[in-house]
């Protein structure tokens, strides 16, 4: 067992245990459970846990104790504290996602570990900057990300999930009913069609847009005064940022977009357990 752990670089210095201590773990599974329950989130980043999950003999299921622990521990990395109620609502969402994915194309990510990290943990990263009680529009919500996980973490949000696919909206309405949410709706349509809408949102968020510039300029007509636009992406090229920054002091991160003053901030982060680099772009409307 110790040699196997060594081969995956799960070395004693990480846990500060003597080599003999590894004899207590009869399987990779029991060692993995020790890891996930013992390491703090900063220590848990990297390949160690991802490799442990992928080892033979570990058949993680959505809603299992292992799956829930991954989310609870990983959320702490972003200063988000989750209880059993929240993580079990995540489980319902994830379970329905994979079940419906057999019939309609909701996600290419189907491994339970990757669903936990790449969908749910990534979705809750902005939770700390979204005000309680805010109205939020999730553009291109697809399988419900990031809108549904954020609604679970911040129940007082008034959420609109927008997607152009009728089948995806049917799925989202099913999840809303199954979890028993209040003050959340799923609407079929394109954001461009909402440009003349009288309804404005405090927060407009998206993970799906391929073009950052298109997302920002589509969101602007729907943004309330002092509202914020949030984009969750992988690596953002400097050219993408310049495309949405019409002018301004780059040092301070302020500029004018469509003639209106904005504050633009870029925050880079790593997803727990897998060290995947992601970027949070926050554009705040000033007045």
Secondary structure, 3 states (H helix, E strand, C coil): CHHHHHHCCCCHHHHCCCHHHHHHCCCHHHHHHHHHHHCCHHHHCCHHHHHHHHCCCCCCCCCCHHHHHHHHHHHHCCCCCCCHHHHHHHHHHHHHHHHHHCCCCCCCCCCHHHHHHHHHHHHCHHHHHCCCCCEEEEECCCCCCCHHHHHHHCCCCEEEEEECCHHHHHHHHHHHHHHCCCCEEEEECCHHHHCCCCCCEEEEEECCCCCHHHHHHHHHHHEEEEEEEEEEECCCCHHHHHHHCCCCCCCCCEEEECCEEEEEEEEEEEECCCCEEEEEEEEEECC
